[in-house]
Amino acid sequence: MMFFHLMIGITGIKKGSKIIYQTEPFEVIYEQHSKTGRAGAVLRTKLKNLITGAVINKTFQGSDKVEPMKIENRKAQFLYAESKLFYFMDNENYEQFELNQEVIGDSAEFLKEGAEIDVFYFKNQPVNINLPIKMAFEVVEAPPGVKGNTADGGSKQVIIETGAKINTPLFIKIGDVIQINTETREYAGKFNG
């Protein structure tokens, strides 16, 4: 019996795509299409290895094809971090697992104990996480708002409970619970309580 794998050409490779390259799972974190006369179309990419966190540059030619990654998403709860390891618990089978900081990358700045996140599984192994787009955090450090030139609304940098620094409007103070867009790292609103 023969099995055929669905392959995609370079026009199907987009930023955020998950692909298999040299038998490893990668996420496309940058892509630029260009056409070079007779040589045809090329696609310059930066690929992040979802297991090791390493980023490589790869240029695909017009006729190249790649295998899309078959991803299984499961919900998990973030438990705690120790050194550069982050510990999670699968919400379905309650098994615990860890991922290192190189794999998680900037998402580590928004992990707080008890947070529910999506975990990507590759060949039944957890390989990376995906945060909710919006998450709530308590402000633990905030300079006082300065009155004056606020024609543009004004902003200041505060520190949230995970230690991440976020730009917010001047009226945000210590103890406020704010919503952050985890993709853009931007302030997305205040919770009134």
Secondary structure, DSSP 4 states (H G I P E B T S, - for coil): -------EEGGG--TT-EEEETTEEEEEEEEEEEE-GGG-EEEEEEEEETTT--EEEEEEETT-EEEEP--EEEEEEEEEEETTEEEEEETTT--EEEEEHHHHGGGGGG--TT-EEEEEEETTEEEEEE--SEEEEEEEE-PPPPPS--TT---EEEEETTS-EEEE-TT--TT-EEEEETTTTEEEEEE--
